């Protein structure tokens, strides 16, 4: 009987959430420098926070984890000293703390990252103080109950996405399902929670339960249907049931999937999932999917996509020499996991962060003065 490989299962949950492209490093840093200047001119703390978040992501991407952590601490400090905060501002204050948990998950510290997200959620829910990675979360984080509920709802979504992934990347599907169920996250559509429920059932041999979840899933966006087809193929193969029609639907949906901005990583993972379910590299569809993966990656100039497709053995086996070389060149230009930022780019990024830090502190100071006046 066919068994679900861990490498395939860990592509899930597969959800179409926007993610900035990993452009060549110099372009990313220049774009953030310009964004920091724009935020300063307009006084927009939200844009300044985007600079901080993206800078920490860049540092993490190149492998400078300590630098990324330092950026997250600085970002949080710019906001938290001004609590209580309006809901949207409080969310921006917590984003770097969530990013610290993501850094832990990325480094293989799944339990620590998961626990820090739970601590954050529980603290906001109970209006109690907390310490997360050395950062003090005040009990009076938000200005009122409505703002606190806004923050809590946002953190709930984070728990269902990042908290769940902390467990699924370690192959702990039963725990992941318990986590999702504890936070009422198994909905009727094929989002994080339902995908986890399906994979947990397959992983434990309950293919009948998995098939029931799949057949009773509410139809949603086209990408959700594609994920449902993919999971159905995996379920039916594990159960020894007919699956080829679902595979054909999956291939068609992937090839027709629009190349929307911010969706390159999702589309790449969907394409790799298509390769995962193919029986043989001799299948004519395999070469078509490989060519499409290459085309989308190069068009988006996305280093994340290049890294993922180069890691798939079927892609590297079927890609032409030119396709493989182009992807490796893109990966090199994006400097993923090189260990450090070049000096010139590091200085440019540091300046952008100083500008953004000043923009945020000016904004929260105005908020505090307004509260005093009221």
C-alpha positions in Angstrom: 0.0 0.0 0.0 1.3 3.5 -0.9 2.2 5.6 2.1 2.2 9.4 2.3 5.9 10.7 2.3 6.8 13.2 4.9 8.3 15.6 2.3 4.9 15.7 0.5 2.8 16.1 3.7 5.0 19.0 4.9 3.9 21.2 1.9 0.7 21.6 3.8 -1.2 23.5 5.0 -1.1 25.1 1.5 -3.0 28.4 1.7 -2.9 31.3 -0.9 -1.7 34.1 1.3 0.2 37.0 -0.3 4.0 37.0 0.3 6.4 39.6 -1.0 8.8 38.2 -3.7 12.4 37.6 -2.8 13.9 39.8 -5.4 17.7 40.1 -5.9 19.2 41.4 -2.6 20.3 44.9 -3.8 16.8 45.5 -5.2 15.1 44.5 -2.0 17.3 46.8 0.1 16.9 49.7 -2.3 13.1 49.3 -2.2 13.1 49.4 1.6 15.3 52.5 1.6 12.8 54.3 -0.6 9.8 53.0 1.4 11.4 54.3 4.6 11.7 57.8 3.1 8.1 57.7 1.9 7.0 56.7 5.4 9.0 59.6 6.9 7.5 62.1 4.5 3.9 61.0 5.1 4.3 60.2 8.8 2.9 56.7 8.1 3.8 54.3 10.9 2.2 51.4 9.1 4.6 51.8 6.2 7.5 52.3 8.6 6.5 49.0 10.2 6.6 47.3 6.9 10.1 48.5 6.5 11.1 46.9 9.8 9.3 43.6 9.1 10.8 43.3 5.6 14.3 44.2 6.9 14.1 41.4 9.5 12.9 39.0 6.8 15.9 40.0 4.6 18.3 39.4 7.5 16.7 36.0 8.2 16.8 35.1 4.5 20.5 35.7 4.2 21.1 33.8 7.4 21.9 36.6 9.7 19.4 35.4 12.4 20.9 37.4 15.3 20.5 40.6 13.3 16.9 39.7 12.4 16.2 39.2 16.1 17.7 42.5 17.0 15.6 44.3 14.4 12.4 42.6 15.9 13.3 43.8 19.4 13.9 47.4 18.2 10.7 47.4 16.3 8.6 46.2 19.2 10.3 48.7 21.6 9.3 51.6 19.3 5.7 50.9 20.0 5.2 49.2 23.3 6.5 52.0 25.5 3.5 54.0 24.4 0.8 51.5 25.5 -2.2 51.6 25.7 -2.6 51.6 21.9 -5.4 51.5 19.4 -6.1 48.1 17.9 -4.3 48.5 14.6 -1.3 50.1 16.2 -1.2 47.3 18.9 -1.2 44.7 16.0 1.8 46.5 14.5 3.5 46.4 17.9 3.0 42.6 18.1 4.1 41.8 14.5 7.8 41.8 15.4 7.1 39.5 18.4 5.2 37.1 16.1 8.2 37.4 13.7 10.5 36.3 16.5 8.4 33.1 16.9 8.6 32.6 13.2 12.4 32.8 13.4 12.3 30.1 16.0 10.1 27.9 13.8 12.3 28.5 10.8 15.3 27.5 12.9 13.7 24.2 13.8 12.7 25.3 17.3 9.0 24.4 16.7 8.0 23.9 20.4 9.5 27.3 21.5 7.9 29.2 18.6 4.6 27.5 19.1 4.6 28.2 22.9 5.5 31.9 22.3 2.5 32.3 20.1 0.3 30.7 22.6 1.7 32.9 25.4 1.0 36.0 23.3 -2.5 34.9 22.5 -3.3 34.0 26.1 -1.9 37.3 27.5 -4.0 39.4 25.1 -7.1 37.3 25.8 -6.7 37.5 29.6 -5.5 41.2 29.7 -2.5 40.0 31.6 1.2 41.0 31.2 3.7 38.5 29.6 7.3 38.1 28.7 8.1 36.8 25.2 11.7 36.4 24.3 12.7 39.2 26.7 10.0 41.6 25.5 7.5 42.7 28.1 3.9 42.8 26.9 1.9 45.1 29.1 -1.5 44.2 30.5 -2.9 47.5 29.2 -1.6 46.9 25.6 -4.9 48.2 24.1 -7.0 51.2 24.9 -10.3 49.4 25.3 -12.2 46.1 24.9 -13.0 46.7 21.2 -9.4 47.2 20.4 -8.3 44.2 22.4 -10.8 42.0 20.5 -9.4 43.3 17.2 -5.9 42.2 18.3 -7.1 38.9 19.7 -8.9 38.1 16.4 -5.7 38.8 14.5 -3.6 36.7 16.9 -6.2 33.8 16.5 -5.5 33.8 12.7 -1.7 33.8 13.4 -2.2 30.8 15.7 -4.1 28.9 13.1 -1.5 29.6 10.4 2.0 29.9 12.0 1.2 28.0 15.2 -0.1 25.1 13.2 2.8 25.1 10.8 5.2 24.9 13.8 3.8 21.5 14.4 3.2 20.3 10.8 6.7 21.0 9.7 7.8 18.6 12.4 5.4 16.0 11.1 3.3 16.2 14.3 -0.1 16.0 12.6 -2.1 14.7 15.6 -0.8 17.5 17.8 -1.5 20.0 15.0 -5.1 18.8 14.7 -5.5 19.1 18.5 -4.1 22.6 18.3 -6.5 23.6 15.5 -9.5 22.0 17.3 -8.7 23.7 20.5 -8.9 27.1 18.7 -12.0 26.1 16.7 -10.2 26.3 13.4 -11.6 23.3 11.5 -14.0 25.1 9.2 -16.0 23.9 6.2 -13.7 25.4 3.5 -10.2 24.0 2.6 -8.2 26.4 4.8 -5.5 25.7 7.3 -7.6 23.8 9.8 -9.4 21.5 7.4 -6.2 20.7 5.6 -4.6 19.7 8.9 -7.6 17.5 9.7 -7.3 15.7 6.4 -3.6 15.1 6.6 -3.8 14.0 10.3 -6.4 11.4 9.2 -4.3 10.2 6.3 -1.1 10.1 8.5 -2.9 7.9 11.0 -4.4 5.5 8.4 -7.9 6.9 8.7 -8.4 7.4 5.0 -12.2 6.9 5.4 -12.3 9.9 7.7 -10.1 11.9 5.4 -12.3 11.1 2.4 -15.3 12.2 4.3 -13.7 15.5 5.1 -12.8 16.0 1.5 -16.2 15.2 0.1 -18.0 17.4 2.5 -15.7 20.4 2.0 -17.5 23.6 0.9 -16.3 24.9 -2.5 -14.4 28.2 -2.3 -11.8 30.0 -4.4 -10.3 28.1 -7.3 -7.1 27.6 -5.4 -9.0 25.9 -2.6 -10.5 23.4 -5.1 -7.0 22.7 -6.4 -5.8 21.9 -2.9 -8.8 19.7 -2.4 -8.0 17.8 -5.6 -4.4 17.4 -4.4 -5.4 16.0 -1.0 -7.9 13.8 -2.6 -5.2 12.2 -4.8 -3.1 11.6 -1.7 -6.0 10.2 0.2 -7.2 7.9 -2.5 -3.7 6.6 -3.3 -3.2 5.8 0.4 -6.6 4.1 0.5 -6.1 2.2 -2.8 -9.0 4.1 -4.4 -9.3 5.6 -8.0 -7.4 8.9 -8.1 -6.3 9.7 -11.7 -9.3 11.9 -12.5 -8.5 14.1 -9.5 -4.9 14.3 -10.6 -6.0 15.6 -14.0 -8.2 18.2 -12.4 -5.3 19.3 -10.2 -2.9 19.6 -13.2 -5.4 21.6 -15.2 -6.2 23.9 -12.2 -2.5 24.5 -11.6 -1.7 25.4 -15.2 -4.7 27.8 -15.4 -3.9 29.4 -12.0 -3.4 33.1 -12.6 0.0 34.6 -11.7 -1.2 37.2 -9.2 1.2 39.5 -7.3 2.4 38.0 -4.1 1.2 34.5 -4.9 4.4 33.1 -6.5 5.3 31.0 -3.5 1.9 29.5 -3.2 1.7 28.7 -6.9 5.2 27.2 -6.7 4.2 24.9 -3.9 1.1 23.9 -5.7 3.1 23.1 -8.7 5.6 21.1 -6.7 2.6 19.3 -5.1 1.5 18.3 -8.6 5.0 16.8 -9.2 4.7 15.0 -5.9 1.6 13.1 -7.0 2.8 12.1 -10.4 3.7 8.4 -10.6 6.6 8.6 -13.0 9.0 11.3 -14.4 8.1 9.7 -17.8 4.6 11.1 -17.5 4.3 13.8 -20.2 2.6 16.1 -17.7 5.7 16.2 -15.6 7.8 18.1 -18.2 4.9 20.6 -18.7 4.7 21.3 -15.0 8.4 21.7 -14.7 8.4 24.2 -17.6 5.6 26.2 -16.0 7.4 26.2 -12.6 10.4 27.7 -14.3 8.4 30.2 -16.3 6.6 31.6 -13.3 9.7 31.7 -11.1 11.8 33.7 -13.7 8.9 36.0 -14.5 8.4 36.8 -10.8 12.2 37.0 -10.2 11.5 35.3 -6.9 14.4 33.6 -5.0 12.0 31.7 -2.7 10.5 30.0 -5.7 13.9 29.3 -7.2 15.1 27.7 -4.0 12.0 25.5 -3.7 12.0 24.2 -7.2 15.7 23.5 -7.2 15.2 21.4 -4.1 12.7 19.1 -5.9 14.4 16.1 -7.4 11.9 15.8 -10.3 12.4 19.4 -11.2 16.2 19.1 -11.3 15.9 15.8 -13.3 13.6 17.2 -16.0 14.7 20.9 -16.2 16.9 21.8 -19.1 20.4 23.0 -18.4 19.4 26.6 -19.2 16.4 26.4 -16.9 18.5 25.1 -14.0 21.3 27.6 -14.6 18.8 30.5 -14.7 17.3 29.4 -11.4 20.7 29.0 -9.7 21.7 32.5 -11.0 18.5 34.0 -9.5 19.2 32.2 -6.2 22.7 33.6 -6.1 21.5 37.1 -6.8 19.0 36.9 -4.0 21.8 35.9 -1.6 19.6 33.4 0.3 21.5 31.8 3.2 24.8 33.4 2.4 25.4 34.2 6.1 25.7 38.0 6.1 24.7 41.2 4.4 27.3 42.9 2.3 28.7 46.0 4.1 27.2 48.6 1.7 23.8 47.0 1.8 23.9 46.6 5.6 24.6 50.3 6.0 21.8 51.2 3.7 19.4 49.0 5.6 20.5 50.4 8.9 19.8 53.9 7.7 16.3 52.9 6.5 15.6 51.4 10.0 16.7 54.5 11.8 14.4 56.5 9.6 11.5 54.1 10.2 12.1 54.0 14.0 11.9 57.7 14.2 8.7 57.7 12.1 7.1 55.2 14.4 8.1 56.9 17.6 6.8 60.3 16.3 3.5 58.6 15.5 3.0 56.9 18.9 4.0 60.1 20.7 1.2 61.9 18.9 -1.2 59.2 19.9 -0.1 59.5 23.5 -0.5 63.3 23.5 -4.0 62.9 22.1 -4.9 60.6 24.9 -3.6 63.0 27.5 -5.6 65.9 25.9 -8.8 63.8 25.9 
